[in-house]
């Protein structure tokens, strides 16, 4: 297998994971009305969900990126996607 083909495969896998990540990130704002009605949340509580989400996206993500740039962890992208999937799955089954 030549080097260009392997590189393209890795780039395609990273691009696909990034696509899934962006789709999951757009899911949370889309379900705000469902969260508000089904869980009887106030606008303030929905705002706190948004605040938490934005803090994690804005502050924690660059810190984790800096850490993983320094210490190579080839499976960190896949593990992160599975954690995101698990949280969204658990959120779909939340009763309160």
mmCIF file as gemmi writes it, N, C-alpha and C atoms, coordinates in Angstrom:
data_model
loop_
_atom_site.group_PDB
_atom_site.id
_atom_site.type_symbol
_atom_site.label_atom_id
_atom_site.label_alt_id
_atom_site.label_comp_id
_atom_site.label_asym_id
_atom_site.label_entity_id
_atom_site.label_seq_id
_atom_site.pdbx_PDB_ins_code
_atom_site.Cartn_x
_atom_site.Cartn_y
_atom_site.Cartn_z
_atom_site.occupancy
_atom_site.B_iso_or_equiv
_atom_site.pdbx_formal_charge
_atom_site.auth_seq_id
_atom_site.auth_asym_id
_atom_site.pdbx_PDB_model_num
ATOM 1 N N . UNK Axp A 1 ? 0.856 -1.176 0 1 0 ? 1 A 1
ATOM 2 C CA . UNK Axp A 1 ? 0 0 0 1 0 ? 1 A 1
ATOM 3 C C . UNK Axp A 1 ? 0.902 1.239 0 1 0 ? 1 A 1
ATOM 4 N N . UNK Axp A 2 ? 0.619 2.153 -0.879 1 0 ? 2 A 1
ATOM 5 C CA . UNK Axp A 2 ? 1.493 3.321 -0.955 1 0 ? 2 A 1
ATOM 6 C C . UNK Axp A 2 ? 1.105 4.367 0.092 1 0 ? 2 A 1
ATOM 7 N N . UNK Axp A 3 ? 2.026 5.24 0.301 1 0 ? 3 A 1
ATOM 8 C CA . UNK Axp A 3 ? 1.882 6.252 1.356 1 0 ? 3 A 1
ATOM 9 C C . UNK Axp A 3 ? 0.724 7.21 1.093 1 0 ? 3 A 1
ATOM 10 N N . UNK Axp A 4 ? 0.511 7.615 -0.15 1 0 ? 4 A 1
ATOM 11 C CA . UNK Axp A 4 ? -0.571 8.555 -0.475 1 0 ? 4 A 1
ATOM 12 C C . UNK Axp A 4 ? -1.933 7.942 -0.167 1 0 ? 4 A 1
ATOM 13 N N . UNK Axp A 5 ? -2.089 6.665 -0.431 1 0 ? 5 A 1
ATOM 14 C CA . UNK Axp A 5 ? -3.37 6.004 -0.161 1 0 ? 5 A 1
ATOM 15 C C . UNK Axp A 5 ? -3.647 5.918 1.34 1 0 ? 5 A 1
ATOM 16 N N . UNK Axp A 6 ? -2.628 5.603 2.117 1 0 ? 6 A 1
ATOM 17 C CA . UNK Axp A 6 ? -2.782 5.547 3.574 1 0 ? 6 A 1
ATOM 18 C C . UNK Axp A 6 ? -3.108 6.928 4.118 1 0 ? 6 A 1
ATOM 19 N N . UNK Axp A 7 ? -2.409 7.935 3.626 1 0 ? 7 A 1
ATOM 20 C CA . UNK Axp A 7 ? -2.651 9.307 4.074 1 0 ? 7 A 1
ATOM 21 C C . UNK Axp A 7 ? -4.077 9.733 3.753 1 0 ? 7 A 1
ATOM 22 N N . UNK Axp A 8 ? -4.551 9.39 2.556 1 0 ? 8 A 1
ATOM 23 C CA . UNK Axp A 8 ? -5.918 9.737 2.178 1 0 ? 8 A 1
ATOM 24 C C . UNK Axp A 8 ? -6.929 9.027 3.075 1 0 ? 8 A 1
ATOM 25 N N . UNK Axp A 9 ? -6.684 7.775 3.41 1 0 ? 9 A 1
ATOM 26 C CA . UNK Axp A 9 ? -7.58 7.031 4.303 1 0 ? 9 A 1
ATOM 27 C C . UNK Axp A 9 ? -7.662 7.666 5.678 1 0 ? 9 A 1
ATOM 28 N N . UNK Axp A 10 ? -6.524 8.07 6.209 1 0 ? 10 A 1
ATOM 29 C CA . UNK Axp A 10 ? -6.495 8.729 7.524 1 0 ? 10 A 1
ATOM 30 C C . UNK Axp A 10 ? -7.219 10.065 7.46 1 0 ? 10 A 1
ATOM 31 N N . UNK Axp A 11 ? -6.974 10.828 6.413 1 0 ? 11 A 1
ATOM 32 C CA . UNK Axp A 11 ? -7.642 12.119 6.247 1 0 ? 11 A 1
ATOM 33 C C . UNK Axp A 11 ? -9.15 11.945 6.106 1 0 ? 11 A 1
ATOM 34 N N . UNK Axp A 12 ? -9.577 10.921 5.388 1 0 ? 12 A 1
ATOM 35 C CA . UNK Axp A 12 ? -11.011 10.655 5.235 1 0 ? 12 A 1
ATOM 36 C C . UNK Axp A 12 ? -11.643 10.273 6.57 1 0 ? 12 A 1
ATOM 37 N N . UNK Axp A 13 ? -10.959 9.467 7.375 1 0 ? 13 A 1
ATOM 38 C CA . UNK Axp A 13 ? -11.484 9.081 8.687 1 0 ? 13 A 1
ATOM 39 C C . UNK Axp A 13 ? -11.606 10.289 9.609 1 0 ? 13 A 1
ATOM 40 N N . UNK Axp A 14 ? -10.592 11.129 9.623 1 0 ? 14 A 1
ATOM 41 C CA . UNK Axp A 14 ? -10.636 12.339 10.457 1 0 ? 14 A 1
ATOM 42 C C . UNK Axp A 14 ? -11.754 13.267 9.992 1 0 ? 14 A 1
ATOM 43 N N . UNK Axp A 15 ? -11.908 13.416 8.693 1 0 ? 15 A 1
ATOM 44 C CA . UNK Axp A 15 ? -12.966 14.285 8.159 1 0 ? 15 A 1
ATOM 45 C C . UNK Axp A 15 ? -14.349 13.755 8.524 1 0 ? 15 A 1
ATOM 46 N N . UNK Axp A 16 ? -14.544 12.451 8.439 1 0 ? 16 A 1
ATOM 47 C CA . UNK Axp A 16 ? -15.83 11.861 8.789 1 0 ? 16 A 1
ATOM 48 C C . UNK Axp A 16 ? -16.133 12.065 10.279 1 0 ? 16 A 1
ATOM 49 N N . UNK Axp A 17 ? -15.138 11.858 11.137 1 0 ? 17 A 1
ATOM 50 C CA . UNK Axp A 17 ? -15.35 12.083 12.577 1 0 ? 17 A 1
ATOM 51 C C . UNK Axp A 17 ? -15.667 13.546 12.863 1 0 ? 17 A 1
ATOM 52 N N . UNK Axp A 18 ? -15.022 14.446 12.141 1 0 ? 18 A 1
ATOM 53 C CA . UNK Axp A 18 ? -15.313 15.87 12.323 1 0 ? 18 A 1
ATOM 54 C C . UNK Axp A 18 ? -16.74 16.182 11.878 1 0 ? 18 A 1
ATOM 55 N N . UNK Axp A 19 ? -17.183 15.565 10.799 1 0 ? 19 A 1
ATOM 56 C CA . UNK Axp A 19 ? -18.556 15.741 10.344 1 0 ? 19 A 1
ATOM 57 C C . UNK Axp A 19 ? -19.544 15.26 11.406 1 0 ? 19 A 1
ATOM 58 N N . UNK Axp A 20 ? -19.304 14.089 11.965 1 0 ? 20 A 1
ATOM 59 C CA . UNK Axp A 20 ? -20.181 13.58 13.022 1 0 ? 20 A 1
ATOM 60 C C . UNK Axp A 20 ? -20.184 14.497 14.24 1 0 ? 20 A 1
ATOM 61 N N . UNK Axp A 21 ? -19.02 14.997 14.605 1 0 ? 21 A 1
ATOM 62 C CA . UNK Axp A 21 ? -18.919 15.897 15.748 1 0 ? 21 A 1
ATOM 63 C C . UNK Axp A 21 ? -19.728 17.172 15.51 1 0 ? 21 A 1
ATOM 64 N N . UNK Axp A 22 ? -19.615 17.747 14.334 1 0 ? 22 A 1
ATOM 65 C CA . UNK Axp A 22 ? -20.376 18.964 14.03 1 0 ? 22 A 1
ATOM 66 C C . UNK Axp A 22 ? -21.876 18.696 14.017 1 0 ? 22 A 1
ATOM 67 N N . UNK Axp A 23 ? -22.281 17.537 13.517 1 0 ? 23 A 1
ATOM 68 C CA . UNK Axp A 23 ? -23.703 17.204 13.511 1 0 ? 23 A 1
ATOM 69 C C . UNK Axp A 23 ? -24.23 17.042 14.935 1 0 ? 23 A 1
ATOM 70 N N . UNK Axp A 24 ? -23.455 16.417 15.802 1 0 ? 24 A 1
ATOM 71 C CA . UNK Axp A 24 ? -23.894 16.252 17.189 1 0 ? 24 A 1
ATOM 72 C C . UNK Axp A 24 ? -23.93 17.591 17.92 1 0 ? 24 A 1
ATOM 73 N N . UNK Axp A 25 ? -22.991 18.481 17.588 1 0 ? 25 A 1
ATOM 74 C CA . UNK Axp A 25 ? -22.992 19.791 18.234 1 0 ? 25 A 1
ATOM 75 C C . UNK Axp A 25 ? -24.212 20.606 17.822 1 0 ? 25 A 1
ATOM 76 N N . UNK Axp A 26 ? -24.711 20.412 16.633 1 0 ? 26 A 1
ATOM 77 C CA . UNK Axp A 26 ? -25.898 21.155 16.212 1 0 ? 26 A 1
ATOM 78 C C . UNK Axp A 26 ? -27.182 20.502 16.718 1 0 ? 26 A 1
ATOM 79 N N . UNK Axp A 27 ? -27.08 19.309 17.263 1 0 ? 27 A 1
ATOM 80 C CA . UNK Axp A 27 ? -28.267 18.62 17.764 1 0 ? 27 A 1
ATOM 81 C C . UNK Axp A 27 ? -28.79 19.257 19.049 1 0 ? 27 A 1
ATOM 82 N N . UNK Axp A 28 ? -27.919 19.647 19.947 1 0 ? 28 A 1
ATOM 83 C CA . UNK Axp A 28 ? -28.355 20.186 21.238 1 0 ? 28 A 1
ATOM 84 C C . UNK Axp A 28 ? -29.247 21.421 21.086 1 0 ? 28 A 1
ATOM 85 N N . UNK Axp A 29 ? -28.848 22.452 20.346 1 0 ? 29 A 1
ATOM 86 C CA . UNK Axp A 29 ? -29.762 23.59 20.192 1 0 ? 29 A 1
ATOM 87 C C . UNK Axp A 29 ? -31.075 23.208 19.506 1 0 ? 29 A 1
ATOM 88 N N . UNK Axp A 30 ? -31.039 22.212 18.659 1 0 ? 30 A 1
ATOM 89 C CA . UNK Axp A 30 ? -32.263 21.802 17.963 1 0 ? 30 A 1
ATOM 90 C C . UNK Axp A 30 ? -33.268 21.149 18.909 1 0 ? 30 A 1
ATOM 91 N N . UNK Axp A 31 ? -32.789 20.551 20.005 1 0 ? 31 A 1
ATOM 92 C CA . UNK Axp A 31 ? -33.716 19.883 20.924 1 0 ? 31 A 1
ATOM 93 C C . UNK Axp A 31 ? -34.063 20.739 22.139 1 0 ? 31 A 1
ATOM 94 N N . UNK Axp A 32 ? -33.667 22.004 22.148 1 0 ? 32 A 1
ATOM 95 C CA . UNK Axp A 32 ? -34.042 22.882 23.272 1 0 ? 32 A 1
ATOM 96 C C . UNK Axp A 32 ? -35.553 22.906 23.511 1 0 ? 32 A 1
ATOM 97 N N . UNK Axp A 33 ? -36.384 23.054 22.488 1 0 ? 33 A 1
ATOM 98 C CA . UNK Axp A 33 ? -37.832 23.053 22.763 1 0 ? 33 A 1
ATOM 99 C C . UNK Axp A 33 ? -38.313 21.745 23.391 1 0 ? 33 A 1
ATOM 100 N N . UNK Axp A 34 ? -37.768 20.628 22.951 1 0 ? 34 A 1
ATOM 101 C CA . UNK Axp A 34 ? -38.142 19.343 23.548 1 0 ? 34 A 1
ATOM 102 C C . UNK Axp A 34 ? -37.688 19.258 24.999 1 0 ? 34 A 1
ATOM 103 N N . UNK Axp A 35 ? -36.466 19.692 25.262 1 0 ? 35 A 1
ATOM 104 C CA . UNK Axp A 35 ? -35.969 19.678 26.642 1 0 ? 35 A 1
ATOM 105 C C . UNK Axp A 35 ? -36.833 20.546 27.538 1 0 ? 35 A 1
ATOM 106 N N . UNK Axp A 36 ? -37.181 21.727 27.027 1 0 ? 36 A 1
ATOM 107 C CA . UNK Axp A 36 ? -37.981 22.654 27.833 1 0 ? 36 A 1
ATOM 108 C C . UNK Axp A 36 ? -39.355 22.08 28.146 1 0 ? 36 A 1
ATOM 109 N N . UNK Axp A 37 ? -40.006 21.491 27.165 1 0 ? 37 A 1
ATOM 110 C CA . UNK Axp A 37 ? -41.365 20.994 27.395 1 0 ? 37 A 1
ATOM 111 C C . UNK Axp A 37 ? -41.379 19.642 28.11 1 0 ? 37 A 1
ATOM 112 N N . UNK Axp A 38 ? -40.559 18.72 27.705 1 0 ? 38 A 1
ATOM 113 C CA . UNK Axp A 38 ? -40.583 17.378 28.278 1 0 ? 38 A 1
ATOM 114 C C . UNK Axp A 38 ? -40.042 17.332 29.705 1 0 ? 38 A 1
ATOM 115 N N . UNK Axp A 39 ? -39.035 18.136 29.989 1 0 ? 39 A 1
ATOM 116 C CA . UNK Axp A 39 ? -38.424 18.135 31.318 1 0 ? 39 A 1
ATOM 117 C C . UNK Axp A 39 ? -38.883 19.313 32.171 1 0 ? 39 A 1
ATOM 118 N N . UNK Axp A 40 ? -39.825 20.099 31.662 1 0 ? 40 A 1
ATOM 119 C CA . UNK Axp A 40 ? -40.384 21.256 32.365 1 0 ? 40 A 1
ATOM 120 C C . UNK Axp A 40 ? -39.282 22.217 32.831 1 0 ? 40 A 1
ATOM 121 N N . UNK Axp A 41 ? -38.384 22.537 31.918 1 0 ? 41 A 1
ATOM 122 C CA . UNK Axp A 41 ? -37.292 23.452 32.242 1 0 ? 41 A 1
ATOM 123 C C . UNK Axp A 41 ? -37.729 24.893 32.024 1 0 ? 41 A 1
ATOM 124 N N . UNK Axp A 42 ? -37.125 25.787 32.781 1 0 ? 42 A 1
ATOM 125 C CA . UNK Axp A 42 ? -37.351 27.214 32.565 1 0 ? 42 A 1
ATOM 126 C C . UNK Axp A 42 ? -36.363 27.7 31.505 1 0 ? 42 A 1
ATOM 127 N N . UNK Axp A 43 ? -36.593 28.92 31.032 1 0 ? 43 A 1
ATOM 128 C CA . UNK Axp A 43 ? -35.646 29.49 30.064 1 0 ? 43 A 1
ATOM 129 C C . UNK Axp A 43 ? -34.271 29.661 30.703 1 0 ? 43 A 1
ATOM 130 N N . UNK Axp A 44 ? -34.252 29.947 31.995 1 0 ? 44 A 1
ATOM 131 C CA . UNK Axp A 44 ? -32.973 30.07 32.702 1 0 ? 44 A 1
ATOM 132 C C . UNK Axp A 44 ? -32.203 28.76 32.729 1 0 ? 44 A 1
ATOM 133 N N . UNK Axp A 45 ? -32.898 27.658 32.923 1 0 ? 45 A 1
ATOM 134 C CA . UNK Axp A 45 ? -32.241 26.358 32.938 1 0 ? 45 A 1
ATOM 135 C C . UNK Axp A 45 ? -31.729 25.979 31.546 1 0 ? 45 A 1
ATOM 136 N N . UNK Axp A 46 ? -32.506 26.297 30.524 1 0 ? 46 A 1
ATOM 137 C CA . UNK Axp A 46 ? -32.034 26.064 29.161 1 0 ? 46 A 1
ATOM 138 C C . UNK Axp A 46 ? -30.814 26.938 28.883 1 0 ? 46 A 1
ATOM 139 N N . UNK Axp A 47 ? -30.829 28.147 29.413 1 0 ? 47 A 1
ATOM 140 C CA . UNK Axp A 47 ? -29.672 29.034 29.285 1 0 ? 47 A 1
ATOM 141 C C . UNK Axp A 47 ? -28.445 28.474 29.983 1 0 ? 47 A 1
ATOM 142 N N . UNK Axp A 48 ? -28.626 27.833 31.147 1 0 ? 48 A 1
ATOM 143 C CA . UNK Axp A 48 ? -27.496 27.21 31.84 1 0 ? 48 A 1
ATOM 144 C C . UNK Axp A 48 ? -26.938 26.029 31.043 1 0 ? 48 A 1
ATOM 145 N N . UNK Axp A 49 ? -27.807 25.282 30.378 1 0 ? 49 A 1
ATOM 146 C CA . UNK Axp A 49 ? -27.339 24.204 29.496 1 0 ? 49 A 1
ATOM 147 C C . UNK Axp A 49 ? -26.482 24.797 28.388 1 0 ? 49 A 1
ATOM 148 N N . UNK Axp A 50 ? -26.955 25.904 27.813 1 0 ? 50 A 1
ATOM 149 C CA . UNK Axp A 50 ? -26.2 26.569 26.751 1 0 ? 50 A 1
ATOM 150 C C . UNK Axp A 50 ? -24.874 27.102 27.276 1 0 ? 50 A 1
ATOM 151 N N . UNK Axp A 51 ? -24.89 27.706 28.459 1 0 ? 51 A 1
ATOM 152 C CA . UNK Axp A 51 ? -23.659 28.226 29.058 1 0 ? 51 A 1
ATOM 153 C C . UNK Axp A 51 ? -22.646 27.109 29.269 1 0 ? 51 A 1
ATOM 154 N N . UNK Axp A 52 ? -23.093 25.995 29.824 1 0 ? 52 A 1
ATOM 155 C CA . UNK Axp A 52 ? -22.204 24.86 30.06 1 0 ? 52 A 1
ATOM 156 C C . UNK Axp A 52 ? -21.633 24.342 28.749 1 0 ? 52 A 1
ATOM 157 N N . UNK Axp A 53 ? -22.49 24.21 27.771 1 0 ? 53 A 1
ATOM 158 C CA . UNK Axp A 53 ? -22.073 23.74 26.449 1 0 ? 53 A 1
ATOM 159 C C . UNK Axp A 53 ? -21.028 24.669 25.837 1 0 ? 53 A 1
ATOM 160 N N . UNK Axp A 54 ? -21.267 25.969 25.914 1 0 ? 54 A 1
ATOM 161 C CA . UNK Axp A 54 ? -20.343 26.934 25.31 1 0 ? 54 A 1
ATOM 162 C C . UNK Axp A 54 ? -19.019 27.007 26.068 1 0 ? 54 A 1
ATOM 163 N N . UNK Axp A 55 ? -19.08 26.901 27.392 1 0 ? 55 A 1
ATOM 164 C CA . UNK Axp A 55 ? -17.834 26.911 28.172 1 0 ? 55 A 1
ATOM 165 C C . UNK Axp A 55 ? -16.977 25.712 27.806 1 0 ? 55 A 1
ATOM 166 N N . UNK Axp A 56 ? -17.605 24.548 27.721 1 0 ? 56 A 1
ATOM 167 C CA . UNK Axp A 56 ? -16.85 23.349 27.356 1 0 ? 56 A 1
ATOM 168 C C . UNK Axp A 56 ? -16.279 23.488 25.951 1 0 ? 56 A 1
ATOM 169 N N . UNK Axp A 57 ? -17.089 23.974 25.021 1 0 ? 57 A 1
ATOM 170 C CA . UNK Axp A 57 ? -16.628 24.103 23.634 1 0 ? 57 A 1
ATOM 171 C C . UNK Axp A 57 ? -15.536 25.166 23.502 1 0 ? 57 A 1
ATOM 172 N N . UNK Axp A 58 ? -15.667 26.26 24.248 1 0 ? 58 A 1
ATOM 173 C CA . UNK Axp A 58 ? -14.742 27.379 24.08 1 0 ? 58 A 1
ATOM 174 C C . UNK Axp A 58 ? -13.464 27.254 24.898 1 0 ? 58 A 1
ATOM 175 N N . UNK Axp A 59 ? -13.55 26.687 26.077 1 0 ? 59 A 1
ATOM 176 C CA . UNK Axp A 59 ? -12.379 26.644 26.954 1 0 ? 59 A 1
ATOM 177 C C . UNK Axp A 59 ? -11.751 25.261 27.061 1 0 ? 59 A 1
ATOM 178 N N . UNK Axp A 60 ? -12.561 24.257 27.286 1 0 ? 60 A 1
ATOM 179 C CA . UNK Axp A 60 ? -12.019 22.927 27.52 1 0 ? 60 A 1
ATOM 180 C C . UNK Axp A 60 ? -11.468 22.306 26.239 1 0 ? 60 A 1
ATOM 181 N N . UNK Axp A 61 ? -12.144 22.523 25.125 1 0 ? 61 A 1
ATOM 182 C CA . UNK Axp A 61 ? -11.711 21.922 23.864 1 0 ? 61 A 1
ATOM 183 C C . UNK Axp A 61 ? -10.296 22.366 23.462 1 0 ? 61 A 1
ATOM 184 N N . UNK Axp A 62 ? -9.961 23.651 23.515 1 0 ? 62 A 1
ATOM 185 C CA . UNK Axp A 62 ? -8.577 24.029 23.175 1 0 ? 62 A 1
ATOM 186 C C . UNK Axp A 62 ? -7.541 23.473 24.162 1 0 ? 62 A 1
ATOM 187 N N . UNK Axp A 63 ? -7.905 23.377 25.434 1 0 ? 63 A 1
ATOM 188 C CA . UNK Axp A 63 ? -6.968 22.814 26.408 1 0 ? 63 A 1
ATOM 189 C C . UNK Axp A 63 ? -6.698 21.335 26.123 1 0 ? 63 A 1
ATOM 190 N N . UNK Axp A 64 ? -7.747 20.592 25.826 1 0 ? 64 A 1
ATOM 191 C CA . UNK Axp A 64 ? -7.57 19.184 25.494 1 0 ? 64 A 1
ATOM 192 C C . UNK Axp A 64 ? -6.803 19.051 24.184 1 0 ? 64 A 1
ATOM 193 N N . UNK Axp A 65 ? -7.087 19.927 23.221 1 0 ? 65 A 1
ATOM 194 C CA . UNK Axp A 65 ? -6.346 19.919 21.956 1 0 ? 65 A 1
ATOM 195 C C . UNK Axp A 65 ? -4.866 20.17 22.172 1 0 ? 65 A 1
ATOM 196 N N . UNK Axp A 66 ? -4.531 21.115 23.031 1 0 ? 66 A 1
ATOM 197 C CA . UNK Axp A 66 ? -3.126 21.411 23.337 1 0 ? 66 A 1
ATOM 198 C C . UNK Axp A 66 ? -2.46 20.199 23.989 1 0 ? 66 A 1
ATOM 199 N N . UNK Axp A 67 ? -3.178 19.564 24.929 1 0 ? 67 A 1
ATOM 200 C CA . UNK Axp A 67 ? -2.634 18.38 25.605 1 0 ? 67 A 1
ATOM 201 C C . UNK Axp A 67 ? -2.378 17.248 24.624 1 0 ? 67 A 1
ATOM 202 N N . UNK Axp A 68 ? -3.349 16.971 23.751 1 0 ? 68 A 1
ATOM 203 C CA . UNK Axp A 68 ? -3.189 15.855 22.816 1 0 ? 68 A 1
ATOM 204 C C . UNK Axp A 68 ? -2.193 16.173 21.701 1 0 ? 68 A 1
ATOM 205 N N . UNK Axp A 69 ? -1.955 17.447 21.41 1 0 ? 69 A 1
ATOM 206 C CA . UNK Axp A 69 ? -0.913 17.796 20.445 1 0 ? 69 A 1
ATOM 207 C C . UNK Axp A 69 ? 0.467 17.486 21.015 1 0 ? 69 A 1
ATOM 208 N N . UNK Axp A 70 ? 0.619 17.634 22.321 1 0 ? 70 A 1
ATOM 209 C CA . UNK Axp A 70 ? 1.904 17.37 22.974 1 0 ? 70 A 1
ATOM 210 C C . UNK Axp A 70 ? 2.152 15.882 23.191 1 0 ? 70 A 1
ATOM 211 N N . UNK Axp A 71 ? 1.1 15.138 23.475 1 0 ? 71 A 1
ATOM 212 C CA . UNK Axp A 71 ? 1.196 13.699 23.755 1 0 ? 71 A 1
ATOM 213 C C . UNK Axp A 71 ? 0.332 12.969 22.734 1 0 ? 71 A 1
ATOM 214 N N . UNK Axp A 72 ? 0.96 12.332 21.793 1 0 ? 72 A 1
ATOM 215 C CA . UNK Axp A 72 ? 0.248 11.677 20.704 1 0 ? 72 A 1
ATOM 216 C C . UNK Axp A 72 ? -0.604 10.532 21.246 1 0 ? 72 A 1
ATOM 217 N N . UNK Axp A 73 ? -1.903 10.609 20.968 1 0 ? 73 A 1
ATOM 218 C CA . UNK Axp A 73 ? -2.853 9.581 21.372 1 0 ? 73 A 1
ATOM 219 C C . UNK Axp A 73 ? -3.739 9.291 20.165 1 0 ? 73 A 1
ATOM 220 N N . UNK Axp A 74 ? -3.38 8.293 19.376 1 0 ? 74 A 1
ATOM 221 C CA . UNK Axp A 74 ? -4.077 8.087 18.098 1 0 ? 74 A 1
ATOM 222 C C . UNK Axp A 74 ? -5.55 7.731 18.234 1 0 ? 74 A 1
ATOM 223 N N . UNK Axp A 75 ? -5.977 7.225 19.362 1 0 ? 75 A 1
ATOM 224 C CA . UNK Axp A 75 ? -7.376 6.819 19.509 1 0 ? 75 A 1
ATOM 225 C C . UNK Axp A 75 ? -8.235 7.865 20.21 1 0 ? 75 A 1
ATOM 226 N N . UNK Axp A 76 ? -7.666 9.016 20.536 1 0 ? 76 A 1
ATOM 227 C CA . UNK Axp A 76 ? -8.42 10.014 21.29 1 0 ? 76 A 1
ATOM 228 C C . UNK Axp A 76 ? -9.628 10.54 20.511 1 0 ? 76 A 1
ATOM 229 N N . UNK Axp A 77 ? -9.528 10.666 19.2 1 0 ? 77 A 1
ATOM 230 C CA . UNK Axp A 77 ? -10.655 11.142 18.397 1 0 ? 77 A 1
ATOM 231 C C . UNK Axp A 77 ? -11.821 10.159 18.462 1 0 ? 77 A 1
ATOM 232 N N . UNK Axp A 78 ? -11.521 8.882 18.29 1 0 ? 78 A 1
ATOM 233 C CA . UNK Axp A 78 ? -12.569 7.858 18.344 1 0 ? 78 A 1
ATOM 234 C C . UNK Axp A 78 ? -13.177 7.766 19.742 1 0 ? 78 A 1
ATOM 235 N N . UNK Axp A 79 ? -12.362 7.842 20.767 1 0 ? 79 A 1
ATOM 236 C CA . UNK Axp A 79 ? -12.871 7.781 22.145 1 0 ? 79 A 1
ATOM 237 C C . UNK Axp A 79 ? -13.762 8.986 22.433 1 0 ? 79 A 1
ATOM 238 N N . UNK Axp A 80 ? -13.352 10.157 21.987 1 0 ? 80 A 1
ATOM 239 C CA . UNK Axp A 80 ? -14.165 11.354 22.183 1 0 ? 80 A 1
ATOM 240 C C . UNK Axp A 80 ? -15.511 11.263 21.489 1 0 ? 80 A 1
ATOM 241 N N . UNK Axp A 81 ? -15.525 10.715 20.293 1 0 ? 81 A 1
ATOM 242 C CA . UNK Axp A 81 ? -16.786 10.552 19.575 1 0 ? 81 A 1
ATOM 243 C C . UNK Axp A 81 ? -17.705 9.567 20.295 1 0 ? 81 A 1
ATOM 244 N N . UNK Axp A 82 ? -17.148 8.494 20.841 1 0 ? 82 A 1
ATOM 245 C CA . UNK Axp A 82 ? -17.981 7.531 21.572 1 0 ? 82 A 1
ATOM 246 C C . UNK Axp A 82 ? -18.538 8.133 22.847 1 0 ? 82 A 1
ATOM 247 N N . UNK Axp A 83 ? -17.745 8.963 23.54 1 0 ? 83 A 1
ATOM 248 C CA . UNK Axp A 83 ? -18.254 9.635 24.736 1 0 ? 83 A 1
ATOM 249 C C . UNK Axp A 83 ? -19.399 10.586 24.368 1 0 ? 83 A 1
ATOM 250 N N . UNK Axp A 84 ? -19.241 11.319 23.28 1 0 ? 84 A 1
ATOM 251 C CA . UNK Axp A 84 ? -20.299 12.22 22.828 1 0 ? 84 A 1
ATOM 252 C C . UNK Axp A 84 ? -21.559 11.436 22.486 1 0 ? 84 A 1
ATOM 253 N N . UNK Axp A 85 ? -21.39 10.334 21.784 1 0 ? 85 A 1
ATOM 254 C CA . UNK Axp A 85 ? -22.524 9.485 21.433 1 0 ? 85 A 1
ATOM 255 C C . UNK Axp A 85 ? -23.214 8.962 22.686 1 0 ? 85 A 1
ATOM 256 N N . UNK Axp A 86 ? -22.435 8.513 23.669 1 0 ? 86 A 1
ATOM 257 C CA . UNK Axp A 86 ? -23.021 7.975 24.899 1 0 ? 86 A 1
ATOM 258 C C . UNK Axp A 86 ? -23.804 9.035 25.659 1 0 ? 86 A 1
ATOM 259 N N . UNK Axp A 87 ? -23.269 10.241 25.728 1 0 ? 87 A 1
ATOM 260 C CA . UNK Axp A 87 ? -23.975 11.32 26.434 1 0 ? 87 A 1
ATOM 261 C C . UNK Axp A 87 ? -25.27 11.683 25.72 1 0 ? 87 A 1
ATOM 262 N N . UNK Axp A 88 ? -25.238 11.763 24.403 1 0 ? 88 A 1
ATOM 263 C CA . UNK Axp A 88 ? -26.462 12.078 23.667 1 0 ? 88 A 1
ATOM 264 C C . UNK Axp A 88 ? -27.479 10.958 23.8 1 0 ? 88 A 1
ATOM 265 N N . UNK Axp A 89 ? -27.027 9.726 23.838 1 0 ? 89 A 1
ATOM 266 C CA . UNK Axp A 89 ? -27.933 8.589 24.034 1 0 ? 89 A 1
ATOM 267 C C . UNK Axp A 89 ? -28.553 8.644 25.427 1 0 ? 89 A 1
ATOM 268 N N . UNK Axp A 90 ? -27.754 8.931 26.44 1 0 ? 90 A 1
ATOM 269 C CA . UNK Axp A 90 ? -28.279 9.048 27.798 1 0 ? 90 A 1
ATOM 270 C C . UNK Axp A 90 ? -29.251 10.231 27.908 1 0 ? 90 A 1
ATOM 271 N N . UNK Axp A 91 ? -28.929 11.319 27.233 1 0 ? 91 A 1
ATOM 272 C CA . UNK Axp A 91 ? -29.826 12.481 27.259 1 0 ? 91 A 1
ATOM 273 C C . UNK Axp A 91 ? -31.18 12.139 26.649 1 0 ? 91 A 1
ATOM 274 N N . UNK Axp A 92 ? -31.188 11.295 25.633 1 0 ? 92 A 1
ATOM 275 C CA . UNK Axp A 92 ? -32.461 10.919 25.007 1 0 ? 92 A 1
ATOM 276 C C . UNK Axp A 92 ? -33.332 10.084 25.928 1 0 ? 92 A 1
ATOM 277 N N . UNK Axp A 93 ? -32.731 9.459 26.927 1 0 ? 93 A 1
ATOM 278 C CA . UNK Axp A 93 ? -33.503 8.608 27.861 1 0 ? 93 A 1
ATOM 279 C C . UNK Axp A 93 ? -33.724 9.26 29.213 1 0 ? 93 A 1
ATOM 280 N N . UNK Axp A 94 ? -33.32 10.525 29.367 1 0 ? 94 A 1
ATOM 281 C CA . UNK Axp A 94 ? -33.462 11.208 30.655 1 0 ? 94 A 1
ATOM 282 C C . UNK Axp A 94 ? -34.923 11.441 30.99 1 0 ? 94 A 1
ATOM 283 N N . UNK Axp A 95 ? -35.286 11.088 32.201 1 0 ? 95 A 1
ATOM 284 C CA . UNK Axp A 95 ? -36.665 11.272 32.63 1 0 ? 95 A 1
ATOM 285 C C . UNK Axp A 95 ? -36.863 12.612 33.336 1 0 ? 95 A 1
ATOM 286 N N . UNK Axp A 96 ? -35.812 13.144 33.908 1 0 ? 96 A 1
ATOM 287 C CA . UNK Axp A 96 ? -35.924 14.435 34.604 1 0 ? 96 A 1
ATOM 288 C C . UNK Axp A 96 ? -34.582 15.146 34.574 1 0 ? 96 A 1
